Amino acid sequence: VSAATATAAVTGIGTALPEQRLTNAELEARVDTSDEWIVERTGIRERRVAAPDETTATLGAAAGAAAIKDAGLVPDQIDLLVLATATPEQPVPSTSAFVQDALGLRGGAFDVGAACAGFVYAMVTASALITTGGVDTALVVGSETLTRIVDPNDRGTVVIFGDGAGAVVLQRSDTDDTGLLAWDLGCDGSAAALLQVRAGGSRLPTSAQTVADGAHWLHMEGREVFRRAVRVVVESSTRTLAKAGATVDDVDWFVPHQANRRIIDAAARRLGVPTEKVVVNVDRYGNTSAASIPLALAEAPLKEGDLVLLSGFGAGMTWASALLRWGER
Ligand SMILES: CC(C)(COP(=O)(O)OP(=O)(O)OC[C@H]1O[C@@H](n2cnc3c(N)ncnc32)[C@H](O)[C@@H]1OP(=O)(O)O)[C@@H](O)C(=O)NCCC(=O)NCCS
């Protein structure tokens, strides 16, 4: 398995997590649920919650700074910032503008809105801008504060989502075959209603009525999302492997979006990835949307040359998979 001439290698990785933990026991006291139910249905034991002074941009900037440092670079050497989030700092401007300012970056900066598939979408975008020329070094950030849009009284979502951020530095390399070898992006917009925040945009601007209706909270049809998630992760991962001319046996690590332990296990089983190659941290962070893949990637014991299969899915419904050759860092 090898890539075209120029590649975009991952040369740095960083994360940022709020200190505050929210355990299942604490949730038992707030909504009608139980630790047993949450662990059995989701595999989640605790998640992180942003402090009042923490936001999507502050977490994203902290993860970005850590990734730049890990790459041995300084902010001035970053040509481009691509930030994935479903919980933006505010409607206008983009969250990337705040992160760019906080880090003192120059160059282009924009957001990618592909929900929990956002980090892979953003990596593919940055990678393409690097390999086609014009950009040498890009910072890709996935940052979320889902706890700010989850209805505290909705037991179907409050147990699942958490806050955090992760980032990678991608650098152009003409000499090795590290970086993204193949990818698959998709979206089925007919399923938009399965996971949505209805109010606060063009279709339903914020009003006293939307607030009274709770239309500013995240609404999820959990069972249907679950059913589709397993299918799209398996299909998208399979297409990605085929594009790279690889098989599942070539994969050293499977790093799926951390939505639910049962989705991860079912997808891995159908793909034929053995448990010991599956990276899981959903038990400690819950579903952190666009941050979940970099948070898992950062915890994986990767070594040079490893082949890593990334796969995410989320609101839209979107999905995105990529096969990544881990380089020397
Ligand atoms: C949300 C999810 C955990 C629910 O698990 P499930 O096994 O599908 O459960 P169901 O939705 O079928 O609900 C089963 C019962 O548990 C109840 N329930 C839901 N949340 C509960 C909770 N936190 N605690 C206790 N009971 C709960 C439901 O009300 C339902 O009760 P009923 O049978 O009396 O109506 C699961 O559907 C899921 O993970 N879906 C995917 C979500 C996801 O990945 N979203 C992010 C995409 S990026």
The ligand as an SDF file (V2000), in Angstrom:
LIG
                    3D

 48 50  0  0  0  0  0  0  0  0999 V2000
  -29.2090    6.2110   22.5820 C   0  0  0  0  0  0  0  0  0  0  0  0
  -28.9800    4.7250   22.7350 C   0  0  0  0  0  0  0  0  0  0  0  0
  -27.8740    4.4570   23.7210 C   0  0  0  0  0  0  0  0  0  0  0  0
  -30.2600    4.0910   23.2630 C   0  0  0  0  0  0  0  0  0  0  0  0
  -30.0630    2.7040   23.3820 O   0  0  0  0  0  0  0  0  0  0  0  0
  -31.1060    1.6970   22.7570 P   0  0  0  0  0  0  0  0  0  0  0  0
  -30.6650    0.3640   23.1550 O   0  0  0  0  0  0  0  0  0  0  0  0
  -31.2430    2.0150   21.3060 O   0  0  0  0  0  0  0  0  0  0  0  0
  -32.3800    2.0960   23.5400 O   0  0  0  0  0  0  0  0  0  0  0  0
  -33.7630    2.5970   22.9630 P   0  0  0  0  0  0  0  0  0  0  0  0
  -33.6350    3.9640   22.3890 O   0  0  0  0  0  0  0  0  0  0  0  0
  -34.3350    1.5070   22.1220 O   0  0  0  0  0  0  0  0  0  0  0  0
  -34.5540    2.7240   24.3190 O   0  0  0  0  0  0  0  0  0  0  0  0
  -34.8490    1.6020   25.1240 C   0  0  0  0  0  0  0  0  0  0  0  0
  -35.5190    2.0930   26.3750 C   0  0  0  0  0  0  0  0  0  0  0  0
  -34.5460    2.7460   27.2280 O   0  0  0  0  0  0  0  0  0  0  0  0
  -35.0200    4.0360   27.5740 C   0  0  0  0  0  0  0  0  0  0  0  0
  -33.8990    4.9290   27.7710 N   0  0  0  0  0  0  0  0  0  0  0  0
  -33.3620    5.8200   26.9030 C   0  0  0  0  0  0  0  0  0  0  0  0
  -32.3490    6.4640   27.4690 N   0  0  0  0  0  0  0  0  0  0  0  0
  -32.2380    5.9690   28.7200 C   0  0  0  0  0  0  0  0  0  0  0  0
  -31.3490    6.2400   29.7740 C   0  0  0  0  0  0  0  0  0  0  0  0
  -30.3700    7.1510   29.6900 N   0  0  0  0  0  0  0  0  0  0  0  0
  -31.5030    5.5340   30.9030 N   0  0  0  0  0  0  0  0  0  0  0  0
  -32.4770    4.6080   31.0370 C   0  0  0  0  0  0  0  0  0  0  0  0
  -33.3420    4.3200   30.0630 N   0  0  0  0  0  0  0  0  0  0  0  0
  -33.2240    4.9940   28.9170 C   0  0  0  0  0  0  0  0  0  0  0  0
  -35.9200    4.4460   26.4350 C   0  0  0  0  0  0  0  0  0  0  0  0
  -36.8260    5.4350   26.8500 O   0  0  0  0  0  0  0  0  0  0  0  0
  -36.5950    3.1420   26.1060 C   0  0  0  0  0  0  0  0  0  0  0  0
  -37.6380    2.9190   27.0050 O   0  0  0  0  0  0  0  0  0  0  0  0
  -39.0550    2.3510   26.4870 P   0  0  0  0  0  0  0  0  0  0  0  0
  -38.7150    0.9980   25.9150 O   0  0  0  0  0  0  0  0  0  0  0  0
  -39.8490    2.3200   27.7370 O   0  0  0  0  0  0  0  0  0  0  0  0
  -39.5130    3.3330   25.4590 O   0  0  0  0  0  0  0  0  0  0  0  0
  -28.6490    4.0680   21.3860 C   0  0  0  0  0  0  0  0  0  0  0  0
  -29.7760    4.0990   20.5540 O   0  0  0  0  0  0  0  0  0  0  0  0
  -27.5310    4.7250   20.6900 C   0  0  0  0  0  0  0  0  0  0  0  0
  -26.4200    4.7400   21.1610 O   0  0  0  0  0  0  0  0  0  0  0  0
  -27.7680    5.2490   19.4770 N   0  0  0  0  0  0  0  0  0  0  0  0
  -26.7830    5.8680   18.6750 C   0  0  0  0  0  0  0  0  0  0  0  0
  -26.5020    7.2080   19.2380 C   0  0  0  0  0  0  0  0  0  0  0  0
  -25.2960    7.8130   18.6150 C   0  0  0  0  0  0  0  0  0  0  0  0
  -24.3290    7.1710   18.3460 O   0  0  0  0  0  0  0  0  0  0  0  0
  -25.3710    9.1120   18.4190 N   0  0  0  0  0  0  0  0  0  0  0  0
  -24.3300    9.8820   17.9640 C   0  0  0  0  0  0  0  0  0  0  0  0
  -24.1220    9.7540   16.5300 C   0  0  0  0  0  0  0  0  0  0  0  0
  -22.7010   10.6330   16.1110 S   0  0  0  0  0  0  0  0  0  0  0  0
  1  2  1  0
  2  3  1  0
  2  4  1  0
  2 36  1  0
  4  5  1  0
  5  6  1  0
  6  7  2  0
  6  8  1  0
  6  9  1  0
  9 10  1  0
 10 11  2  0
 10 12  1  0
 10 13  1  0
 13 14  1  0
 14 15  1  0
 15 16  1  0
 15 30  1  0
 16 17  1  0
 17 18  1  0
 17 28  1  0
 18 19  1  0
 18 27  1  0
 19 20  2  0
 20 21  1  0
 21 22  1  0
 21 27  2  0
 22 23  1  0
 22 24  2  0
 24 25  1  0
 25 26  2  0
 26 27  1  0
 28 29  1  0
 28 30  1  0
 30 31  1  0
 31 32  1  0
 32 33  2  0
 32 34  1  0
 32 35  1  0
 36 37  1  0
 36 38  1  0
 38 39  2  0
 38 40  1  0
 40 41  1  0
 41 42  1  0
 42 43  1  0
 43 44  2  0
 43 45  1  0
 45 46  1  0
 46 47  1  0
 47 48  1  0
M  END
$$$$
